[in-house]
Amino acid sequence: MFLSPRIALVRNLAVAMFNGAITLIILLIAPMGLAGVITNTLMIATASFFNATACDRVVRYLQGSSDFRQKVRDMNPLDDDNPDASNIEKDRR
């Protein structure tokens, strides 16, 4: 299964937001201060995003290729120097 780096980024953000929403609901039920609830929710959402991104890198490594560094470089969807990143102008040609 191939996911482009941008789709993987959107998926990881969705996972982080979903986990953060569940955490927020659970923590609002518990008797805690609002600052603690917000801080904990943001920390869980951030940790979920980085966890999903790390898992994507492990999966890409295990899929097999001789050049892992090139794959890691390709994982950055915000990199302007990435020739494989989708570009509307390049797609039209």
MODELLER restraints for C-alpha pairs under 7 A, 6 or more apart:
rsr = mdl.restraints
at = mdl.atoms
rsr.add(forms.Gaussian(group=physical.xy_distance, feature=features.Distance(at['CA:5:A'], at['CA:75:A']), mean=5.21, stdev=0.5))
rsr.add(forms.Gaussian(group=physical.xy_distance, feature=features.Distance(at['CA:5:A'], at['CA:76:A']), mean=6.50, stdev=0.5))
rsr.add(forms.Gaussian(group=physical.xy_distance, feature=features.Distance(at['CA:5:A'], at['CA:77:A']), mean=5.19, stdev=0.5))
rsr.add(forms.Gaussian(group=physical.xy_distance, feature=features.Distance(at['CA:6:A'], at['CA:77:A']), mean=5.29, stdev=0.5))
rsr.add(forms.Gaussian(group=physical.xy_distance, feature=features.Distance(at['CA:12:A'], at['CA:49:A']), mean=5.45, stdev=0.5))
rsr.add(forms.Gaussian(group=physical.xy_distance, feature=features.Distance(at['CA:12:A'], at['CA:52:A']), mean=5.74, stdev=0.5))
rsr.add(forms.Gaussian(group=physical.xy_distance, feature=features.Distance(at['CA:12:A'], at['CA:53:A']), mean=6.57, stdev=0.5))
rsr.add(forms.Gaussian(group=physical.xy_distance, feature=features.Distance(at['CA:13:A'], at['CA:49:A']), mean=6.07, stdev=0.5))
rsr.add(forms.Gaussian(group=physical.xy_distance, feature=features.Distance(at['CA:15:A'], at['CA:48:A']), mean=6.90, stdev=0.5))
rsr.add(forms.Gaussian(group=physical.xy_distance, feature=features.Distance(at['CA:15:A'], at['CA:49:A']), mean=6.89, stdev=0.5))
rsr.add(forms.Gaussian(group=physical.xy_distance, feature=features.Distance(at['CA:16:A'], at['CA:45:A']), mean=4.54, stdev=0.5))
rsr.add(forms.Gaussian(group=physical.xy_distance, feature=features.Distance(at['CA:16:A'], at['CA:46:A']), mean=6.63, stdev=0.5))
rsr.add(forms.Gaussian(group=physical.xy_distance, feature=features.Distance(at['CA:16:A'], at['CA:48:A']), mean=4.93, stdev=0.5))
rsr.add(forms.Gaussian(group=physical.xy_distance, feature=features.Distance(at['CA:16:A'], at['CA:49:A']), mean=4.96, stdev=0.5))
rsr.add(forms.Gaussian(group=physical.xy_distance, feature=features.Distance(at['CA:17:A'], at['CA:45:A']), mean=6.02, stdev=0.5))
rsr.add(forms.Gaussian(group=physical.xy_distance, feature=features.Distance(at['CA:19:A'], at['CA:45:A']), mean=6.10, stdev=0.5))
rsr.add(forms.Gaussian(group=physical.xy_distance, feature=features.Distance(at['CA:20:A'], at['CA:41:A']), mean=5.30, stdev=0.5))
rsr.add(forms.Gaussian(group=physical.xy_distance, feature=features.Distance(at['CA:20:A'], at['CA:42:A']), mean=6.75, stdev=0.5))
rsr.add(forms.Gaussian(group=physical.xy_distance, feature=features.Distance(at['CA:20:A'], at['CA:44:A']), mean=5.96, stdev=0.5))
rsr.add(forms.Gaussian(group=physical.xy_distance, feature=features.Distance(at['CA:20:A'], at['CA:45:A']), mean=4.66, stdev=0.5))
rsr.add(forms.Gaussian(group=physical.xy_distance, feature=features.Distance(at['CA:23:A'], at['CA:41:A']), mean=5.84, stdev=0.5))
rsr.add(forms.Gaussian(group=physical.xy_distance, feature=features.Distance(at['CA:24:A'], at['CA:37:A']), mean=6.78, stdev=0.5))
rsr.add(forms.Gaussian(group=physical.xy_distance, feature=features.Distance(at['CA:24:A'], at['CA:41:A']), mean=5.64, stdev=0.5))
rsr.add(forms.Gaussian(group=physical.xy_distance, feature=features.Distance(at['CA:27:A'], at['CA:37:A']), mean=5.88, stdev=0.5))
rsr.add(forms.Gaussian(group=physical.xy_distance, feature=features.Distance(at['CA:28:A'], at['CA:37:A']), mean=6.83, stdev=0.5))
rsr.add(forms.Gaussian(group=physical.xy_distance, feature=features.Distance(at['CA:57:A'], at['CA:72:A']), mean=6.88, stdev=0.5))
rsr.add(forms.Gaussian(group=physical.xy_distance, feature=features.Distance(at['CA:61:A'], at['CA:68:A']), mean=6.24, stdev=0.5))
rsr.add(forms.Gaussian(group=physical.xy_distance, feature=features.Distance(at['CA:74:A'], at['CA:82:A']), mean=6.72, stdev=0.5))
rsr.add(forms.Gaussian(group=physical.xy_distance, feature=features.Distance(at['CA:77:A'], at['CA:85:A']), mean=6.75, stdev=0.5))
